[in-house]
């Protein structure tokens, strides 16, 4: 079977290079959502919800009195909380997305440094790390 002129054959290396970040990222998403669904909302997440519900001037004042390092996170949550439902487990979605992105980056960086098999192993190890999963399932910065 001849290929059309100018068209390269699909390479298994391309699929393998994509798999080193896509498989761990998909695993991280599934495990993060599963962990989030089974964890009740706790005190610090209620603080995130309360800060996200404030008007911007009140938020700036509150952050100045509480912990200024959380200001950008609370401002982000102020913008996206209405889209996510405002409170409860949906506020964990940005943390889960950050965990998925971090997991994919582990695979990409490990691929550059150590090759395909090690990159896949590093990404999967990162995705199943129980401490990281616990942080991914928190609506905290």
C-alpha positions as CSV (number, residue, x, y, z in Angstrom):
1,X,0.0,0.0,0.0
2,X,1.5,3.3,-1.1
3,X,1.3,6.5,0.9
4,X,0.2,9.7,-0.6
5,X,3.1,12.0,-1.6
6,X,4.4,14.1,1.3
7,X,2.7,12.0,3.9
8,X,4.8,10.2,6.5
9,X,3.7,6.9,8.0
10,X,2.3,6.9,11.5
11,X,5.2,6.1,13.8
12,X,4.8,4.0,16.9
13,X,7.4,6.3,18.6
14,X,4.9,9.2,18.3
15,X,2.2,7.2,20.1
16,X,4.7,6.1,22.7
17,X,5.9,9.6,23.3
18,X,2.3,10.7,23.8
19,X,1.5,7.8,26.1
20,X,4.2,8.8,28.6
21,X,2.2,11.8,29.6
22,X,-1.3,10.9,28.5
23,X,-1.6,7.6,30.4
24,X,-0.4,9.0,33.7
25,X,-2.5,12.1,33.2
26,X,-5.6,10.1,32.6
27,X,-4.8,7.9,35.7
28,X,-4.3,11.1,37.7
29,X,-7.7,12.5,36.6
30,X,-9.5,9.3,37.4
31,X,-7.9,8.8,40.8
32,X,-8.2,12.5,41.7
33,X,-11.9,12.5,40.9
34,X,-12.5,9.3,42.8
35,X,-10.6,10.5,45.8
36,X,-12.5,13.8,45.7
37,X,-15.9,12.1,45.5
38,X,-15.1,10.1,48.6
39,X,-13.8,12.8,50.8
40,X,-16.1,15.1,52.8
41,X,-15.6,18.9,52.6
42,X,-13.4,20.1,55.5
43,X,-12.7,23.3,57.4
44,X,-10.1,24.8,55.1
45,X,-12.3,24.1,52.0
46,X,-15.1,26.0,53.7
47,X,-12.6,28.9,54.1
48,X,-11.9,28.8,50.3
49,X,-15.6,28.8,49.6
50,X,-16.2,31.7,52.0
51,X,-13.3,33.8,50.5
52,X,-14.5,33.0,46.9
53,X,-17.9,34.3,47.7
54,X,-16.7,37.7,48.9
55,X,-16.8,40.8,46.7
56,X,-13.4,41.8,45.3
57,X,-12.8,44.8,47.7
58,X,-13.9,42.6,50.7
59,X,-11.7,39.8,49.4
60,X,-8.6,42.1,49.2
61,X,-9.3,43.3,52.8
62,X,-9.8,39.8,54.1
63,X,-6.6,38.5,52.4
64,X,-4.7,41.4,53.9
65,X,-5.7,40.3,57.4
66,X,-5.5,36.5,56.9
67,X,-2.7,35.3,54.6
68,X,-1.7,37.4,51.6
69,X,0.0,34.5,49.9
70,X,-3.4,32.9,49.3
71,X,-4.7,36.1,47.6
72,X,-4.1,35.0,43.9
73,X,-5.7,31.6,44.6
74,X,-8.8,33.1,46.3
75,X,-9.1,35.6,43.4
76,X,-9.0,32.7,40.9
77,X,-11.6,30.9,43.0
78,X,-13.7,34.1,43.1
79,X,-13.8,34.0,39.3
80,X,-14.5,30.3,38.8
81,X,-16.5,29.4,41.8
82,X,-19.8,30.6,40.3
83,X,-19.1,28.4,37.3
84,X,-18.3,25.4,39.5
85,X,-21.3,25.8,41.8
86,X,-19.9,28.0,44.5
87,X,-19.2,25.5,47.2
88,X,-18.6,21.9,48.1
89,X,-16.7,19.3,46.2
90,X,-16.8,21.1,42.8
91,X,-14.3,23.7,44.3
92,X,-11.7,20.8,44.2
93,X,-11.7,20.7,40.4
94,X,-8.9,23.4,39.9
95,X,-6.7,21.4,42.3
96,X,-7.4,18.2,40.4
97,X,-6.7,19.9,37.0
98,X,-3.4,21.2,38.4
99,X,-2.5,17.6,39.6
100,X,-3.3,16.3,36.1
101,X,-1.1,18.9,34.5
102,X,1.7,18.3,37.0
103,X,1.5,14.5,36.3
104,X,1.7,15.1,32.5
105,X,4.7,17.3,33.0
106,X,6.5,14.6,35.0
107,X,6.1,12.3,32.1
108,X,7.3,14.9,29.6
109,X,10.4,15.8,31.6
110,X,11.2,12.2,32.5
111,X,11.0,11.4,28.8
112,X,13.7,14.0,28.1
113,X,15.9,12.9,30.8
114,X,15.6,9.1,31.0
115,X,13.6,7.8,28.0
116,X,10.2,6.3,27.4
117,X,10.0,3.4,29.9
118,X,11.3,5.4,32.8
119,X,9.0,8.3,31.9
120,X,5.9,6.1,31.9
121,X,7.0,4.7,35.3
122,X,7.7,8.1,36.7
123,X,4.3,9.5,35.6
124,X,2.4,6.5,37.0
125,X,4.3,6.7,40.3
126,X,3.5,10.4,40.5
127,X,-0.2,9.8,39.7
128,X,-0.7,7.1,42.3
129,X,1.3,8.8,45.1
130,X,-1.2,8.9,48.1
131,X,0.1,12.1,49.5
132,X,-0.2,13.9,46.2
133,X,-3.7,12.5,45.6
134,X,-4.7,13.8,49.0
135,X,-3.6,17.3,48.0
136,X,-5.2,17.0,44.6
137,X,-8.5,16.3,46.3
138,X,-8.4,19.6,48.4
139,X,-9.8,23.0,47.5
140,X,-6.7,24.6,48.9
141,X,-3.8,26.4,47.2
